[in-house]
Amino acid sequence: MGPGAQRRIVVTGLGAVCALGANASETWAAARDGRSGIRRHVFDAGPNGPEAHETPAALVEGDIVAPLEAALGRRFGQSLDPFAILALAVAHEALDQAGLLGSAALERRTAVVLGHGFAGIHSLEAAFDRFYGRKAAKLHPVTVPKVMVSAPVSAVAITFGIKGPVFAVSSACSSSGHAIAQGASLIASGQCDIALVGGSEAIATPGCLRAWEGLQAMSPTTCRPFSAGRDGMTIGEGGAAMVLEDADHARARGAMILAELGGVGLSSDAFHWTQPSLEGAVTAMAAACEQAGLTDGDQVLISTHGTGTPLNDKNEAAAIHAVFGARAGRQPVIATKSAHGHLIGAATALQGVIGLQALRAGLAPPILGWLGRDPDCDLDLVLGEARPIEADALLLNAFAFGGLNTSLVFRLWRDAAATA
């Protein structure tokens, strides 16, 4: 199919690992049931650092390396930073669900685009401790490959034999949102038929957490999106992936189609490093909704950026009202960072994996940490427990530091012949 042809882009596989679960279904079940992965953890910088300190974070628990090595039949734990291992885990799950593991389609007509806000922070901190703290003359020979922002996409391509367009994107909290948009663009242009997209992040290290605390954006308790008394974000780690595919290609191979990517909206605030702009958020959301063909009669499940910071939540609520007008109060609003923390570069993809499962189940997961209503965040917030919904579209927002915005609209797939 050539660049001028119109292609419908669908989702045929999902993968996730985070503090809520070791895969996409476990993660969805925990979010649906109102379970939180945020715990208080002690971070110790070792003998060369300051005293250990305790802070809330949402960390991946359990060993993901051993089962992944067993599934893939190869060892890589010592050669990859945790953010690359997380990417491999979610890529494997998404490709497996899509029925693409070992497929010839991966070799030439598949792309990989992953987003990360940071590179190999664990490996970088270990290297700096070795060099500056312990005065070692040499560093580990694979330090450079481990810390590259492109390490995860290379690991995925090498592991699964993917020889199409493969690259990483980095745009802070919008990274995996941009990765999804870029993967869709590659399919739409005819450069590939399949795109593995998403992101991963592993930044819960003593040094990186202290850097985030220096911004005064971190909550000392927990993430409470849109709530009165909210006091900041909570760092999370993990990854998420989706398999995007040309609809005709998916139908031809008999794939189960989970949803359709209907609209993409991208914008830049061009305003401030950390303060959001109403105009930028509205521009991205409105563009995605218009491209998806949403009408006044559509109910839309809105998966918000919802970081729990006072300014961001207020700005996003105002943007939702600006885009939806009188219909804003009739759209169910969720904020899953209250359960899995803020995965920075991987956040949008993880919220997308949860949101798509919510859309398909007709249930919206509850916002956690609620203390009371804030008049500046007057939305139809899903609180207390999962709520039945009749939405057939998911609006996914990401508004990153530096004013880098993405909004994506997914719709339920209605082609009965393709899903029979």
C-alpha positions as CSV (number, residue, x, y, z in Angstrom):
1,M,0.0,0.0,0.0
2,G,1.5,3.3,-1.0
3,P,1.9,6.6,1.0
4,G,-1.3,8.1,-0.4
5,A,-3.6,5.3,0.7
6,Q,-5.9,5.6,3.7
7,R,-5.1,3.0,6.3
8,R,-7.0,2.2,9.5
9,I,-4.7,1.6,12.4
10,V,-5.8,-1.0,15.0
11,V,-4.4,-2.5,18.3
12,T,-3.8,-6.2,18.3
13,G,-1.6,-6.7,21.3
14,L,-1.0,-5.2,24.8
15,G,1.8,-5.7,27.4
16,A,2.5,-4.1,30.8
17,V,4.5,-4.5,33.9
18,C,4.4,-2.1,36.8
19,A,3.8,-2.0,40.6
20,L,0.3,-3.2,40.0
21,G,1.2,-6.4,38.2
22,A,3.6,-8.5,36.1
23,N,1.5,-8.3,32.9
24,A,-1.4,-6.4,31.3
25,S,-4.2,-8.4,32.8
26,E,-2.8,-8.3,36.3
27,T,-2.3,-4.5,36.0
28,W,-5.9,-4.0,34.8
29,A,-7.3,-6.2,37.5
30,A,-5.5,-4.2,40.2
31,A,-6.5,-0.8,38.8
32,R,-10.1,-2.0,38.4
33,D,-10.3,-3.2,42.0
34,G,-8.8,0.0,43.4
35,R,-5.5,-1.5,44.6
36,S,-2.5,0.8,44.9
37,G,1.0,-0.1,44.0
38,I,2.4,2.9,45.9
39,R,4.4,2.0,49.0
40,R,6.9,3.8,51.2
41,H,10.5,2.6,50.3
42,V,13.9,3.3,51.8
43,F,16.5,4.4,49.3
44,D,20.1,4.0,50.4
45,A,22.8,5.8,48.4
46,G,25.5,3.6,50.0
47,P,28.7,4.6,51.9
48,N,29.6,7.4,49.4
49,G,26.2,9.0,49.6
50,P,24.0,10.8,52.1
51,E,21.9,9.0,54.7
52,A,19.2,6.7,53.5
53,H,15.8,8.3,53.2
54,E,12.2,7.0,52.9
55,T,9.8,8.2,50.3
56,P,6.6,6.9,48.5
57,A,7.2,5.2,45.2
58,A,5.5,2.5,43.0
59,L,8.2,-0.1,42.3
60,V,8.0,-3.3,40.2
61,E,8.1,-6.3,42.7
62,G,9.3,-9.8,42.0
63,D,11.8,-11.1,39.6
64,I,11.1,-10.3,35.9
65,V,14.5,-11.3,34.6
66,A,14.5,-15.0,35.3
67,P,11.1,-15.8,33.7
68,L,11.9,-13.6,30.7
69,E,15.2,-15.3,30.2
70,A,13.5,-18.6,30.4
71,A,10.8,-17.5,27.8
72,L,13.4,-16.1,25.4
73,G,16.0,-18.8,25.9
74,R,18.8,-16.3,26.3
75,R,20.6,-14.5,29.1
76,F,20.8,-10.7,29.2
77,G,20.4,-9.6,32.8
78,Q,24.0,-8.4,33.2
79,S,24.1,-6.6,29.8
80,L,20.9,-4.5,30.0
81,D,19.8,-1.7,32.4
82,P,16.5,-2.3,34.1
83,F,14.7,0.1,31.8
84,A,15.7,-2.0,28.8
85,I,14.7,-5.3,30.5
86,L,11.3,-3.8,31.3
87,A,10.9,-2.9,27.6
88,L,11.8,-6.5,26.6
89,A,9.2,-7.9,29.0
90,V,6.3,-5.8,27.7
91,A,7.4,-6.2,24.1
92,H,7.3,-10.0,24.5
93,E,3.8,-9.9,26.0
94,A,2.4,-7.6,23.4
95,L,3.8,-9.5,20.5
96,D,2.7,-12.8,22.0
97,Q,-0.9,-11.6,22.4
98,A,-0.9,-10.3,18.9
99,G,0.3,-13.7,17.6
100,L,3.4,-12.3,16.1
101,L,6.3,-14.1,17.9
102,G,8.4,-15.8,15.3
103,S,6.3,-14.3,12.4
104,A,8.0,-13.4,9.2
105,A,6.1,-10.1,9.3
106,L,8.5,-8.9,12.0
107,E,11.6,-9.1,9.7
108,R,10.9,-6.2,7.3
109,R,7.5,-4.7,7.7
110,T,7.5,-4.0,11.4
111,A,8.7,-0.9,13.3
112,V,9.7,-0.4,16.9
113,V,9.2,3.0,18.5
114,L,9.6,3.3,22.3
115,G,9.6,6.4,24.5
116,H,11.7,7.1,27.6
117,G,12.1,10.2,29.7
118,F,15.5,9.1,31.0
119,A,18.1,6.6,29.8
120,G,19.9,3.9,32.0
121,I,19.8,5.8,35.3
122,H,20.6,2.6,37.4
123,S,23.7,1.9,35.3
124,L,24.7,5.6,35.2
125,E,24.6,6.0,38.9
126,A,26.5,2.8,39.4
127,A,29.2,3.9,37.0
128,F,29.5,7.3,38.7
129,D,29.7,5.8,42.1
130,R,32.5,3.5,40.9
131,F,34.4,6.3,39.2
132,Y,33.9,9.2,41.6
133,G,33.1,7.4,44.8
134,R,35.4,4.4,44.7
135,K,38.0,6.1,42.5
136,A,38.1,3.2,40.0
137,A,40.2,3.7,37.0
138,K,37.9,1.7,34.7
139,L,34.2,1.3,34.2
140,H,32.2,-1.8,33.1
141,P,32.8,-2.4,29.3
142,V,29.1,-2.2,28.4
143,T,28.4,0.9,30.4
144,V,27.8,3.0,27.3
145,P,25.3,0.5,25.6
146,K,23.5,0.1,28.9
147,V,22.9,3.9,29.4
148,M,21.9,4.8,25.8
149,V,18.3,5.9,25.4
150,S,18.1,3.6,22.3
151,A,19.2,0.5,24.2
152,P,15.6,-0.8,24.7
153,V,14.6,-0.5,21.0
154,S,17.9,-2.2,20.0
155,A,17.4,-5.0,22.5
156,V,13.8,-5.5,21.2
157,A,14.9,-5.5,17.6
158,I,17.8,-7.9,18.2
159,T,15.7,-10.3,20.4
160,F,12.7,-10.5,18.0
161,G,14.5,-10.1,14.7
162,I,12.7,-6.8,13.8
163,K,14.5,-5.1,10.8
164,G,12.1,-2.3,9.9
165,P,12.3,1.3,11.3
166,V,13.6,1.1,14.9
167,F,14.2,4.2,17.0
168,A,13.6,5.8,20.4
169,V,11.8,9.1,21.3
170,S,12.2,11.2,24.4
171,S,9.8,14.0,25.3
172,A,9.6,13.7,29.1
173,C,6.1,12.6,30.3
174,S,4.8,12.5,26.7
175,S,7.5,10.1,25.4
176,S,5.4,7.0,25.0
177,G,2.5,9.1,23.6
178,H,4.8,10.4,20.9
179,A,6.1,6.9,20.3
180,I,2.5,5.7,19.7
181,A,1.9,8.6,17.3
182,Q,5.1,7.9,15.5
183,G,4.4,4.3,15.1
184,A,0.9,5.1,13.7
185,S,2.5,7.6,11.3
186,L,4.9,4.9,10.0
187,I,1.9,2.6,9.3
188,A,-0.2,5.3,7.8
189,S,2.6,6.3,5.4
190,G,3.0,2.7,4.2
191,Q,6.5,2.2,5.5
192,C,5.4,-0.7,7.6
193,D,2.4,-2.8,8.5
194,I,3.0,-3.3,12.2
195,A,4.5,-1.1,14.9
196,L,5.4,-2.1,18.4
197,V,5.1,1.1,20.4
198,G,5.2,2.1,24.1
199,G,7.8,2.9,26.6
200,S,9.6,1.9,29.8
201,E,11.1,3.8,32.7
202,A,13.3,2.8,35.7
203,I,14.4,5.9,37.6
204,A,13.7,5.0,41.2
205,T,17.3,5.5,42.3
206,P,18.6,7.5,45.2
207,G,20.1,10.2,43.1
208,C,17.2,10.5,40.6
209,L,14.6,10.7,43.3
210,R,16.6,13.4,45.1
211,A,16.6,15.4,41.8
212,W,12.8,15.1,41.5
213,E,12.4,16.2,45.1
214,G,14.5,19.2,44.3
215,L,11.7,20.3,41.9
216,Q,9.3,20.3,44.9
217,A,6.9,18.3,42.8
218,M,6.9,15.1,44.8
219,S,4.2,14.2,47.3
220,P,5.5,13.1,50.8
221,T,2.3,10.9,51.1
222,T,0.8,9.6,47.8
223,C,-0.6,10.8,44.5
224,R,-4.1,12.3,44.8
225,P,-5.2,13.5,41.4
226,F,-7.8,16.3,41.2
227,S,-8.4,16.1,45.0
228,A,-8.5,18.9,47.5
229,G,-5.2,18.8,49.5
230,R,-3.2,17.1,46.7
231,D,0.5,17.8,47.1
232,G,2.4,16.3,44.2
233,M,3.3,13.3,42.2
234,T,4.7,9.9,43.0
235,I,7.4,8.2,41.0
236,G,6.6,4.8,39.5
237,E,8.6,2.3,37.4
238,G,7.6,-0.2,34.7
239,G,6.7,-0.3,31.1
240,A,3.9,-0.8,28.6
241,A,3.6,-1.7,24.9
242,M,1.0,-1.9,22.2
243,V,1.1,-3.6,18.8
244,L,-0.4,-1.2,16.2
245,E,-1.3,-2.7,12.9
246,D,-2.8,-1.9,9.6
247,A,-6.4,-3.1,9.8
248,D,-6.3,-5.0,6.5
249,H,-3.1,-6.7,7.5
250,A,-4.6,-7.7,10.8
251,R,-7.7,-9.1,9.2
252,A,-5.7,-11.0,6.6
253,R,-3.8,-12.9,9.3
254,G,-6.8,-13.5,11.5
255,A,-5.7,-11.3,14.4
256,M,-8.0,-10.4,17.2
257,I,-8.5,-6.6,17.0
258,L,-8.8,-4.9,20.4
259,A,-9.4,-1.3,19.3
260,E,-8.7,1.3,16.7
261,L,-6.5,4.4,17.0
262,G,-8.8,7.1,15.7
263,G,-7.1,10.4,16.5
264,V,-3.8,12.0,17.3
265,G,-3.2,15.5,18.6
266,L,0.2,17.0,19.2
267,S,1.2,20.4,20.4
268,S,3.8,22.5,22.2
269,D,3.1,25.1,24.8
270,A,6.2,27.1,23.9
271,F,5.7,28.7,27.4
272,H,7.5,27.3,30.4
273,W,9.7,24.4,31.6
274,T,7.4,23.2,34.4
275,Q,4.2,25.2,34.2
276,P,1.5,23.9,31.8
277,S,-0.4,26.1,29.3
278,L,-4.2,25.8,28.8
279,E,-3.8,26.6,25.1
280,G,-1.4,23.7,24.5
281,A,-3.5,21.2,26.3
282,V,-6.7,22.3,24.5
283,T,-5.0,22.2,21.1
284,A,-3.8,18.6,21.5
285,M,-7.1,17.3,22.9
286,A,-9.2,19.1,20.3
287,A,-7.1,17.9,17.4
288,A,-7.3,14.2,18.5
289,C,-11.1,14.4,19.1
290,E,-11.7,16.1,15.7
291,Q,-9.5,13.5,13.8
292,A,-11.4,10.7,15.6
293,G,-14.7,12.1,14.5
294,L,-16.1,12.3,18.0
295,T,-19.6,13.8,18.1
296,D,-21.8,15.4,20.8
297,G,-23.5,12.0,21.4
298,D,-20.3,10.1,22.1
299,Q,-19.4,9.2,25.7
300,V,-15.6,9.4,26.1
301,L,-13.6,7.8,28.9
302,I,-10.9,10.4,29.6
303,S,-7.7,9.0,31.0
304,T,-6.0,12.1,32.3
305,H,-2.4,13.1,32.7
306,G,-3.5,13.5,36.4
307,T,-0.2,13.9,38.2
308,G,-1.6,15.1,41.5
309,T,0.2,18.4,41.4
310,P,-1.9,21.4,42.2
311,L,-1.2,23.3,38.9
312,N,-1.3,20.5,36.4
313,D,-4.6,19.0,37.6
314,K,-6.3,22.5,37.6
315,N,-5.0,23.2,34.1
316,E,-6.1,19.8,32.7
317,A,-9.6,20.2,34.2
318,A,-10.0,23.6,32.5
319,A,-8.8,22.1,29.2
320,I,-11.4,19.4,29.4
321,H,-14.1,22.0,29.9
322,A,-12.8,24.1,27.1
323,V,-12.8,21.1,24.7
324,F,-16.1,19.4,25.7
325,G,-18.1,22.5,26.8
326,A,-21.4,21.6,28.3
327,R,-20.7,17.9,27.8
328,A,-17.6,17.9,30.1
329,G,-19.6,16.9,33.1
330,R,-20.9,13.8,31.3
331,Q,-17.5,12.2,30.4
332,P,-16.1,9.8,33.1
333,V,-12.6,10.8,34.2
334,I,-9.9,8.5,35.5
335,A,-6.4,9.1,36.8
336,T,-4.5,5.9,37.1
337,K,-1.2,7.4,38.3
338,S,-2.9,7.4,41.7
339,A,-2.4,3.6,41.6
340,H,0.8,3.0,39.6
341,G,2.7,6.2,40.1
342,H,4.1,8.4,37.4
343,L,6.2,6.3,35.0
344,I,7.4,9.5,33.2
345,G,8.3,8.3,29.6
346,A,6.2,5.1,29.9
347,A,3.2,6.7,31.6
348,T,1.0,7.3,28.5
349,A,1.5,3.8,27.2
350,L,0.6,2.3,30.6
351,Q,-2.4,4.4,30.9
352,G,-3.4,3.4,27.4
353,V,-3.1,-0.3,28.2
354,I,-5.3,0.1,31.3
355,G,-7.7,2.5,29.5
356,L,-8.2,0.1,26.6
357,Q,-9.0,-2.8,28.9
358,A,-11.4,-0.5,30.8
359,L,-13.1,0.5,27.5
360,R,-13.5,-3.1,26.5
361,A,-14.8,-4.2,29.9
362,G,-17.2,-1.2,30.2
363,L,-15.7,-0.4,33.6
364,A,-13.8,2.7,34.6
365,P,-11.2,2.2,37.4
366,P,-11.4,4.5,40.5
367,I,-9.1,7.4,41.3
368,L,-7.3,6.7,44.6
369,G,-6.1,8.9,47.4
370,W,-9.2,11.1,47.3
371,L,-9.6,13.6,50.2
372,G,-12.4,15.9,48.9
373,R,-13.6,18.0,46.0
374,D,-11.6,20.9,44.6
375,P,-13.8,23.5,42.9
376,D,-11.1,24.1,40.3
377,C,-11.4,20.4,39.2
378,D,-15.1,20.1,38.6
379,L,-15.2,16.9,36.5
380,D,-17.1,13.6,36.6
381,L,-14.4,11.8,38.5
382,V,-14.6,8.1,39.0
383,L,-14.3,7.6,42.8
384,G,-14.6,4.8,45.3
385,E,-15.0,1.8,43.1
386,A,-15.0,0.8,39.4
387,R,-18.0,2.3,37.6
388,P,-19.9,0.8,34.7
389,I,-19.6,3.0,31.6
390,E,-21.1,3.1,28.1
391,A,-18.1,4.9,26.4
392,D,-16.9,3.7,23.0
393,A,-13.9,6.0,22.9
394,L,-10.8,6.6,25.1
395,L,-9.1,10.0,25.3
396,L,-5.5,9.6,26.5
397,N,-3.7,12.8,27.7
398,A,-0.1,13.5,28.4
399,F,1.2,17.0,29.1
400,A,5.0,16.9,29.7
401,F,7.5,19.3,31.2
402,G,8.7,21.7,28.6
403,G,5.2,22.0,27.2
404,L,5.2,18.8,25.1
405,N,1.7,17.6,24.7
406,T,0.1,14.5,23.2
407,S,-3.6,13.4,23.1
408,L,-4.7,10.1,21.6
409,V,-8.2,8.8,20.9
410,F,-8.9,5.1,20.7
411,R,-12.3,3.7,19.6
412,L,-13.8,0.2,20.1
413,W,-13.5,-1.8,16.9
414,R,-16.9,-2.3,15.4
415,D,-16.0,-4.5,12.3
416,A,-17.7,-7.8,13.3
417,A,-16.1,-9.6,10.4
418,A,-12.6,-8.8,11.6
419,T,-13.2,-10.0,15.2
420,A,-15.3,-13.1,14.5
